[in-house]
Each structure stands twice: as structure tokens, then as C-alpha cells.
Amino acid sequence: MTAVARTPPPESASGALQPLADRMRPRRLEEFVGQSHLLAPGKPLRRAIETGTPHSMILWGPPGSGKTTLARLVASRLEAHFIALSAVFSGVKEIRAAVDEARRLRTERHQATVLFVDEVHRFNKAQQDGFLPYVEDGTLTFIGATTENPSFELNKALLSRARVYVLKALDAGDIRALIDRALADREVGLGALALEVAEPLRDLLARAADGDARRALNLLELAADLAEEQNGRPTVTAAIVEELASGGLRRFDKQGEAFYDQISALHKSVRGSNPDAALYWFARMLDGGCDALYIARRVVRMASEDIGNADPRALTLALNAWDVQERLGSPEGELAVAQAIVYLACAPKSNAVYTAWGAAMQDARAHGSLEVPLHLRNAPTALMKELGYGKTYRYAHDEPEGYAAGESYLPDELRERRYYRPVERGLEIKISEKLAHLRELDKKAKQKG
């Protein structure tokens, strides 16, 4: 096998070589792949683009979902001047320059301007406020792109002036369509190379892209560069695709939206008693680079919040798994955390302590500094004894069944409060029976009194 001499890819207007992903960027709405929930006939964004009705918008979605392309299509439909800024490299100075250019074009050519800000969530409050007046007075139409939840990252003032559109990761079918188009397109794609890429290998590339169109085309371009001559034709082999496909991590932005979505999915899978789903989300987070110690800490929380006294062993096992992870690291520690996750998912569930604790905290905050009843107070001095501290206290160990029936331990104002209500699952069945018996003893003591 020998390397194949290939035709150089097309050049941009400036003469620089363009990546395949940039060359294949859709120029018309009909070429856009995916986002049918926004772009199908009759959908709001489709109508806005087709009618040329300008409005400011935030495009929120994962990498490679088409945010920049949509912004360019909007500007093209409006026949507007397109200014693209990256919040990573731009600041107030660049915003002012964009505003000045928009004003000039508006005055001299009566031309609208679309200001596109990529990674807009990286702008601070002052930078976000910098272009608000010019959005309001129509100097420019603002389009922001973000991979982060806008409700957390963007100012309320900006959100109130822009419509948020949520883009989704492309599915494997959409990605496969892009790959096929790039291989067939002789003008800007790879069609002139007449590459041989078997159907299963195209599917594998589509899956490896993980919903990211740009990543898919970058992988395809790399595969084309590595193609080998077989039977007189450049061929992308299985070995090439498998090597490329094995190199990427699934989407997992540490401390970002995917991070919180996935830990939420893990927690809810445990709570829902689904060990298979719980293991999957644990694996996804590790595969994406999450610190296993963070997950171990969250598993301890799950043990208290969702299993509680229905199976107190869950908390011990979770703490042991955390300890193993700290001592051994990867991969031995991860197996211990997985064991704890499976145990918690299969254990009987109770949030009775979690609920009781929340209710008790609410009362503590709401009722101020209620006095400790006199009979519960210590009396280390003669004065305290004279004042009645601890005078009527009944020592439970000296009472029948080790229980002072009828005794109250809450402030007088909360005497009848009941926070902990065990569920009819696991060990809490026994706890519930015990508490019911003690309440019956209280009832009899009151009747005697």
C-alpha cells in the first residue's frame, strides 16, 4: 500500500486553505441538516428566516449543532452586513467598533447589521450591557451563541431583549447525511478525490462525531488524508476509522450544563431503583473526565437523602467506597464506587429523614429562639436547682421499656410537632412499628394523667 497523491482542497478568497467543515457550511436554509424542531416548515425560526423578519436571538446548543451557520443564514436572508466576534478574544473596544460600523452602514447604505457573538456567556456584565442600547434602537440585530444555559450565564436585561432558541446535538442519521454529502460534493467537498469509504465505516464516523457536525467533517478530512491506495483507488480503511473514532471523549463540560444534567441523571437513576441507568451515567461522567471523588461524595449524599434508615448500611457502604477511591484511585476505586451505586439503586428507598430534617430546619428558622423546657435543662448550680432546672426530668433508663411515656422533649410551642415519618419500606417498617408503639404508650400515659 502507498500513500495517495491528492488534489489540494479549495482555497478561500484570501488564498488560505479552508478546512472541510468550513467549506461544507450550508449557504442556503435547504442545505441545513438537523434542528427540525426549529426549522421545519411553519416553525418560528424558519418563518423568521424566510420572511426576513429581524429579531435578536440567543442560540443555545452543544458544539457543532449549527449555531454559527444559522447566524450566517439569518444575515444572508436579511441581506445584512455580518460582523462576527468571539467573546473569548473580544471586549468593549471591539463591540464599539462593531457599533460604529453598523451606524455607518445604516446611514450610508441603509443596510442592516447582524452582530454575532460566539461564546457570549464569556462576556461579563459590562460587556453584555455594552451593546444593549444598540439592540434596542435597531442599530444592529444581535445573535449570541452559547453552549451554556443562558439563564445562568447571561444578564436578565439581555435575555429579555432576545429570543432563546435551543439547538440539539445532531443524531447519527443527520451526521451520516453530512458525511455522504461531503464525499459526493466535487466543488467544495471531497468528491474530486473519489474516496472509497465503506458504508459501515461511514456509520462509525457518524457515531464517533457524537452529535457534532464540525467534528464529523474534521474526522472525515483526517481519514481522507490517511487514505491508502487499494486497487488503484484511495481507500479509507477500517483501521484508519477505528483509530480516529477511538480518540474522543463524549460531551462533558466540567461545571457546565452537561455536568449538572449528568449528575442529575445519575442521582435520579439511583432514586428510581435502576442500577443499569445509574451505572451508565457513572460511566459517562468518568468517560468525560469527571473526578471520581466528586461522584463518590455525591453517592454519600444519595445514601442519606434517598435510602436513609430504610437501609442504614447504604451510608456505610458509600463512605467505604469514597475511602477506597481516595486510597487506590483509578481504576480500583471506581469499581468500589460502582458497587456502592448499584447497592444504593437496589436498596429500599426512604426520604423520611431528608424530609424531617428540612421541616425541622424550617421550624427552627420560623419560630425564633424558643426556650428549652425547664425539665430538660441541666442544673449544675444551686441557683439553677432553685429555679427548677431539670426538676421534673424523668430518666428514661429507669422507666418501663426504657421509655418515659408521656414526656415531652420539644419547646412548649411545638409540643405536638412530628417531623420523622418512616416509610413502609426496608428497616423503616420496624422503626415505624416501634414509634407507633411508643405513641400508644404516650396516649395511655396521658389518659392516666
C-alpha positions as CSV (number, residue, x, y, z in Angstrom):
1,M,0.0,0.0,0.0
2,T,1.2,3.5,-0.8
3,A,0.1,7.0,0.1
4,V,-2.2,8.6,-2.4
5,A,-1.4,11.9,-4.1
6,R,-4.4,14.1,-3.6
7,T,-5.8,17.2,-5.0
8,P,-5.4,20.1,-2.6
9,P,-8.6,21.4,-1.0
10,P,-10.2,24.6,-2.3
11,E,-8.9,27.9,-1.1
12,S,-10.7,30.8,0.5
13,A,-10.9,34.2,-1.1
14,S,-7.7,35.1,0.8
15,G,-5.9,32.2,-0.6
16,A,-5.7,30.3,2.7
17,L,-6.6,26.6,2.8
18,Q,-10.1,26.1,4.2
19,P,-11.0,23.1,6.4
20,L,-13.6,20.8,5.1
21,A,-16.1,21.8,7.8
22,D,-15.8,25.4,6.7
23,R,-16.1,24.6,3.0
24,M,-19.2,22.5,3.6
25,R,-21.0,25.1,5.7
26,P,-24.6,25.4,4.3
27,R,-25.1,28.5,2.1
28,R,-28.9,28.1,2.0
29,L,-31.5,27.0,4.5
30,E,-32.4,24.0,2.4
31,E,-28.8,22.6,2.9
32,F,-29.0,22.8,6.7
33,V,-29.1,19.5,8.4
34,G,-30.9,18.9,11.7
35,Q,-32.9,21.1,14.2
36,S,-36.2,20.3,12.6
37,H,-37.9,21.4,15.8
38,L,-36.8,24.9,14.8
39,L,-36.5,24.8,11.1
40,A,-39.3,22.6,9.8
41,P,-41.9,24.5,7.7
42,G,-44.1,26.7,9.9
43,K,-41.7,26.7,12.9
44,P,-40.9,30.1,14.4
45,L,-37.2,30.3,13.5
46,R,-37.9,29.1,9.9
47,R,-40.6,31.7,9.5
48,A,-38.3,34.4,10.8
49,I,-35.6,33.5,8.3
50,E,-37.8,33.1,5.3
51,T,-39.7,36.3,5.9
52,G,-36.6,38.3,6.6
53,T,-38.0,39.5,9.9
54,P,-35.1,40.5,12.1
55,H,-35.1,39.9,15.8
56,S,-32.3,39.4,18.3
57,M,-31.8,35.8,19.5
58,I,-29.6,33.5,21.6
59,L,-28.7,30.2,20.0
60,W,-28.1,27.7,22.8
61,G,-26.7,24.3,21.9
62,P,-23.8,21.9,22.0
63,P,-20.7,22.3,19.8
64,G,-21.3,21.5,16.1
65,S,-25.1,21.9,16.3
66,G,-25.1,24.7,13.7
67,K,-25.2,27.9,15.8
68,T,-22.8,29.9,13.6
69,T,-24.3,28.6,10.4
70,L,-27.8,29.7,11.5
71,A,-26.5,33.2,12.3
72,R,-24.9,33.5,8.9
73,L,-28.1,32.3,7.2
74,V,-30.2,34.9,9.1
75,A,-27.8,37.6,8.0
76,S,-27.8,36.4,4.4
77,R,-31.6,36.3,4.3
78,L,-31.8,39.9,5.7
79,E,-29.1,40.9,3.2
80,A,-27.4,42.3,6.3
81,H,-23.7,43.0,7.0
82,F,-22.4,40.2,9.2
83,I,-19.9,41.0,12.0
84,A,-18.6,38.0,14.0
85,L,-16.9,38.4,17.3
86,S,-15.7,35.8,19.8
87,A,-16.2,36.6,23.4
88,V,-13.0,34.8,24.1
89,F,-10.9,37.3,22.3
90,S,-13.1,40.4,22.1
91,G,-14.1,43.2,24.6
92,V,-15.8,46.5,24.8
93,K,-13.4,48.0,22.2
94,E,-14.4,45.5,19.6
95,I,-18.1,46.0,20.5
96,R,-17.8,49.8,20.0
97,A,-16.0,49.3,16.6
98,A,-18.9,47.0,15.5
99,V,-21.5,49.5,16.6
100,D,-19.6,52.3,14.7
101,E,-19.5,50.2,11.6
102,A,-23.2,49.3,11.9
103,R,-24.1,53.0,12.2
104,R,-22.1,53.9,9.2
105,L,-23.7,51.2,7.0
106,R,-27.1,52.2,8.3
107,T,-26.5,55.8,7.3
108,E,-24.6,55.4,4.0
109,R,-26.2,52.2,2.5
110,H,-29.4,51.8,4.6
111,Q,-28.0,48.3,5.3
112,A,-28.8,46.3,8.4
113,T,-26.1,44.7,10.5
114,V,-26.1,41.4,12.3
115,L,-23.7,41.2,15.2
116,F,-22.8,37.6,16.0
117,V,-21.1,36.9,19.3
118,D,-19.8,33.4,19.7
119,E,-19.3,32.0,23.3
120,V,-21.4,35.0,24.5
121,H,-21.6,33.5,28.0
122,R,-17.9,34.5,28.4
123,F,-18.7,38.2,28.3
124,N,-19.0,39.8,31.7
125,K,-22.0,42.0,32.7
126,A,-20.4,45.2,31.5
127,Q,-19.6,43.7,28.1
128,Q,-23.1,42.3,27.8
129,D,-24.6,45.7,28.7
130,G,-22.3,47.3,26.1
131,F,-24.4,46.5,23.1
132,L,-27.9,46.6,24.7
133,P,-28.7,50.2,23.7
134,Y,-27.9,49.5,20.1
135,V,-30.1,46.4,20.0
136,E,-32.9,48.5,21.4
137,D,-32.6,51.3,18.9
138,G,-32.2,49.0,15.9
139,T,-28.6,49.8,15.1
140,L,-27.9,46.1,15.0
141,T,-29.5,42.7,15.3
142,F,-27.8,40.7,17.9
143,I,-27.3,36.9,17.7
144,G,-25.4,35.2,20.5
145,A,-24.2,31.6,20.6
146,T,-23.6,29.7,23.7
147,T,-23.0,26.2,24.9
148,E,-24.0,27.2,28.5
149,N,-27.5,27.6,30.0
150,P,-28.4,31.3,29.2
151,S,-30.5,31.6,32.3
152,F,-27.3,31.1,34.4
153,E,-24.8,32.9,32.3
154,L,-26.5,35.9,30.6
155,N,-27.9,39.1,32.1
156,K,-31.7,39.3,32.5
157,A,-31.7,42.6,30.5
158,L,-30.1,40.8,27.6
159,L,-32.4,37.8,27.8
160,S,-35.4,40.0,27.9
161,R,-34.4,41.5,24.5
162,A,-33.5,38.3,22.7
163,R,-35.4,35.1,22.0
164,V,-33.7,31.9,23.1
165,Y,-33.6,29.0,20.6
166,V,-32.4,25.6,21.9
167,L,-30.5,23.6,19.4
168,K,-30.0,19.9,19.9
169,A,-27.0,17.6,19.1
170,L,-27.4,16.1,15.6
171,D,-28.4,12.4,15.6
172,A,-26.3,9.8,13.8
173,G,-28.6,9.9,10.7
174,D,-28.0,13.7,10.3
175,I,-24.3,13.3,10.7
176,R,-24.3,10.4,8.1
177,A,-26.1,12.6,5.6
178,L,-23.3,15.3,6.1
179,I,-20.6,12.7,5.5
180,D,-22.2,11.4,2.4
181,R,-22.7,14.9,1.0
182,A,-19.0,15.8,1.7
183,L,-17.8,12.6,-0.1
184,A,-20.0,13.3,-3.1
185,D,-19.5,17.1,-3.5
186,R,-16.9,17.8,-6.1
187,E,-17.0,21.6,-5.8
188,V,-16.2,22.2,-2.1
189,G,-16.2,18.6,-0.7
190,L,-14.1,15.5,-1.3
191,G,-15.8,14.3,-4.4
192,A,-12.9,15.0,-6.6
193,L,-10.8,12.5,-4.7
194,A,-13.2,9.6,-5.4
195,L,-12.6,8.2,-1.9
196,E,-13.7,4.7,-1.1
197,V,-15.3,4.7,2.3
198,A,-17.4,1.6,3.1
199,E,-21.0,2.1,4.5
200,P,-20.2,0.7,7.9
201,L,-17.2,2.9,8.2
202,R,-19.3,6.0,7.4
203,D,-21.7,4.9,10.1
204,L,-18.8,4.5,12.6
205,L,-17.6,8.0,11.8
206,A,-21.1,9.4,12.3
207,R,-21.3,7.8,15.7
208,A,-17.8,8.9,16.7
209,A,-18.8,12.5,16.0
210,D,-21.1,12.4,19.0
211,G,-23.7,14.8,17.5
212,D,-21.1,17.4,16.4
213,A,-21.2,18.2,12.7
214,R,-17.8,20.0,12.7
215,R,-16.2,17.1,14.5
216,A,-17.6,14.7,11.9
217,L,-16.2,16.6,9.0
218,N,-12.9,17.0,10.7
219,L,-12.7,13.3,11.3
220,L,-13.6,12.7,7.7
221,E,-10.9,15.1,6.5
222,L,-8.3,13.3,8.6
223,A,-9.4,10.0,7.3
224,A,-9.1,11.3,3.7
225,D,-5.5,12.5,4.5
226,L,-4.6,9.0,5.8
227,A,-6.3,7.1,2.9
228,E,-4.3,4.3,1.3
229,E,-4.3,3.1,-2.3
230,Q,-6.2,-0.1,-2.8
231,N,-7.0,-1.5,-6.2
232,G,-5.9,1.8,-7.8
233,R,-8.3,3.9,-5.6
234,P,-7.8,5.9,-2.4
235,T,-9.4,4.0,0.3
236,V,-10.3,4.8,3.9
237,T,-9.7,1.5,5.8
238,A,-11.3,0.2,8.9
239,A,-8.0,0.6,10.8
240,I,-7.9,4.3,10.0
241,V,-11.5,4.9,11.1
242,E,-11.2,2.8,14.2
243,E,-8.1,4.7,15.2
244,L,-9.8,8.1,14.6
245,A,-13.0,7.1,16.3
246,S,-11.3,5.9,19.5
247,G,-9.7,9.3,20.2
248,G,-12.6,11.4,21.5
249,L,-14.5,11.8,24.8
250,R,-18.2,12.2,25.0
251,R,-19.7,15.6,25.8
252,F,-19.0,16.5,29.4
253,D,-18.2,20.2,30.2
254,K,-16.9,20.3,33.7
255,Q,-19.1,22.6,35.8
256,G,-21.2,23.3,32.8
257,E,-24.7,22.3,31.7
258,A,-23.8,18.7,30.7
259,F,-22.1,18.2,34.0
260,Y,-25.2,19.1,36.1
261,D,-27.5,17.2,33.7
262,Q,-25.5,14.0,34.0
263,I,-25.0,14.1,37.8
264,S,-28.8,14.7,38.0
265,A,-29.4,11.7,35.8
266,L,-27.2,9.6,38.0
267,H,-28.9,10.7,41.2
268,K,-32.4,10.2,39.8
269,S,-31.5,6.7,38.4
270,V,-30.4,5.7,41.9
271,R,-33.5,7.1,43.4
272,G,-35.6,5.4,40.7
273,S,-34.0,2.0,41.6
274,N,-32.5,1.5,38.2
275,P,-28.9,0.1,38.6
276,D,-28.3,-0.1,34.9
277,A,-29.1,3.5,34.2
278,A,-27.1,4.6,37.3
279,L,-24.0,2.6,36.1
280,Y,-24.4,4.1,32.6
281,W,-24.4,7.7,33.8
282,F,-21.5,7.0,36.2
283,A,-19.5,5.6,33.2
284,R,-20.5,8.6,31.0
285,M,-19.2,11.0,33.6
286,L,-15.9,9.1,34.1
287,D,-15.5,8.8,30.3
288,G,-15.9,12.5,30.0
289,G,-13.2,13.3,32.6
290,C,-15.2,13.8,35.8
291,D,-13.3,13.4,39.0
292,A,-14.4,10.1,40.6
293,L,-14.0,11.6,44.1
294,Y,-16.7,14.1,43.2
295,I,-19.1,11.3,42.3
296,A,-18.1,9.4,45.4
297,R,-19.1,12.4,47.6
298,R,-22.4,12.7,45.7
299,V,-23.1,9.0,46.3
300,V,-22.8,9.6,50.1
301,R,-25.4,12.3,49.7
302,M,-27.7,9.9,47.8
303,A,-27.3,7.3,50.6
304,S,-28.7,9.8,53.2
305,E,-31.2,11.6,51.0
306,D,-32.9,8.7,49.2
307,I,-32.2,5.5,51.2
308,G,-31.8,6.8,54.8
309,N,-33.0,4.5,57.5
310,A,-34.7,2.1,55.1
311,D,-31.2,0.6,54.8
312,P,-28.6,2.4,57.0
313,R,-25.9,0.1,55.6
314,A,-26.1,2.2,52.4
315,L,-24.4,5.1,54.0
316,T,-21.6,2.9,55.4
317,L,-21.0,1.3,52.0
318,A,-21.0,4.8,50.3
319,L,-18.4,6.1,52.8
320,N,-16.3,3.0,52.3
321,A,-16.4,3.4,48.5
322,W,-15.3,7.1,48.9
323,D,-12.4,5.9,51.1
324,V,-11.4,3.2,48.6
325,Q,-11.4,5.8,45.8
326,E,-9.2,8.1,47.8
327,R,-6.8,5.3,48.8
328,L,-6.5,3.4,45.5
329,G,-7.5,5.9,42.8
330,S,-8.4,4.6,39.3
331,P,-9.5,2.0,38.3
332,E,-9.8,0.1,41.6
333,G,-11.5,2.9,43.4
334,E,-14.0,3.4,40.6
335,L,-15.1,-0.2,40.9
336,A,-15.9,0.3,44.6
337,V,-17.9,3.5,43.7
338,A,-19.8,1.5,41.1
339,Q,-20.5,-1.2,43.7
340,A,-21.9,1.4,46.1
341,I,-24.0,2.9,43.2
342,V,-25.6,-0.5,42.4
343,Y,-26.3,-1.2,46.1
344,L,-28.0,2.2,46.5
345,A,-30.1,1.7,43.4
346,C,-31.3,-1.7,44.6
347,A,-31.8,-0.7,48.2
348,P,-35.2,0.2,49.7
349,K,-35.9,3.9,49.4
350,S,-36.8,6.5,52.0
351,N,-36.5,10.2,52.1
352,A,-38.2,10.4,55.5
353,V,-35.1,11.7,57.3
354,Y,-34.4,14.2,54.5
355,T,-38.0,15.5,54.7
356,A,-37.9,15.6,58.5
357,W,-34.6,17.5,58.6
358,G,-36.0,20.1,56.2
359,A,-39.2,20.5,58.2
360,A,-37.2,20.9,61.5
361,M,-34.9,23.5,60.0
362,Q,-37.9,25.4,58.7
363,D,-39.4,25.5,62.2
364,A,-36.1,26.5,63.8
365,R,-35.8,29.5,61.4
366,A,-39.5,30.4,61.7
367,H,-40.1,30.3,65.4
368,G,-37.2,32.2,66.7
369,S,-35.4,31.4,70.0
370,L,-37.9,29.2,71.7
371,E,-37.0,28.3,75.3
372,V,-35.7,24.9,76.3
373,P,-38.3,23.4,78.7
374,L,-37.2,23.6,82.3
375,H,-37.2,19.8,82.8
376,L,-34.7,19.4,80.0
377,R,-32.2,21.9,81.3
378,N,-29.1,20.9,83.3
379,A,-28.8,22.2,86.8
380,P,-25.0,22.3,87.7
381,T,-25.5,25.2,90.3
382,A,-27.7,25.6,93.4
383,L,-29.4,28.6,91.8
384,M,-30.4,26.6,88.8
385,K,-31.9,23.9,91.0
386,E,-33.8,26.5,92.9
387,L,-35.2,27.8,89.6
388,G,-36.5,24.4,88.8
389,Y,-33.9,23.4,86.1
390,G,-34.3,19.6,85.5
391,K,-36.6,19.2,88.4
392,T,-39.3,17.0,86.8
393,Y,-37.0,15.3,84.3
394,R,-37.6,11.6,84.0
395,Y,-34.5,9.4,83.3
396,A,-35.7,7.1,80.5
397,H,-33.5,4.2,81.5
398,D,-35.3,3.9,84.8
399,E,-38.7,3.8,83.2
400,P,-40.6,0.6,81.9
401,E,-39.2,-0.4,78.4
402,G,-36.6,2.3,78.8
403,Y,-39.2,4.9,77.8
404,A,-40.7,7.9,79.7
405,A,-44.2,7.6,78.4
406,G,-45.9,11.0,78.0
407,E,-42.7,13.0,78.4
408,S,-42.3,16.0,76.0
409,Y,-38.9,17.0,74.6
410,L,-39.9,19.8,72.3
411,P,-40.5,23.5,73.2
412,D,-44.0,24.0,74.5
413,E,-45.0,25.9,71.4
414,L,-44.1,22.9,69.2
415,R,-45.2,20.2,71.6
416,E,-47.2,18.2,69.0
417,R,-44.8,18.6,66.1
418,R,-43.9,15.4,64.2
419,Y,-41.2,15.6,61.6
420,Y,-40.0,12.0,61.1
421,R,-42.5,9.7,59.4
422,P,-40.9,6.4,58.4
423,V,-42.0,4.8,55.1
424,E,-43.2,1.2,54.8
425,R,-40.0,0.0,53.2
426,G,-36.9,-1.7,54.5
427,L,-35.8,-1.2,58.1
428,E,-38.1,1.7,58.4
429,I,-41.0,-0.7,58.6
430,K,-39.6,-1.8,62.0
431,I,-38.8,1.8,63.0
432,S,-42.4,2.7,62.2
433,E,-43.8,-0.1,64.3
434,K,-41.5,1.0,67.2
435,L,-42.6,4.6,67.0
436,A,-46.3,3.6,66.8
437,H,-45.9,1.5,70.0
438,L,-44.2,4.4,71.8
439,R,-47.0,6.8,70.7
440,E,-49.5,4.3,72.1
441,L,-47.7,4.4,75.4
442,D,-47.8,8.2,75.4
443,K,-51.5,8.1,74.7
444,K,-52.1,5.7,77.7
445,A,-50.0,7.9,79.9
446,K,-52.0,11.0,79.1
447,Q,-55.2,9.2,79.8
448,K,-54.0,8.2,83.2
449,G,-52.8,11.7,83.9
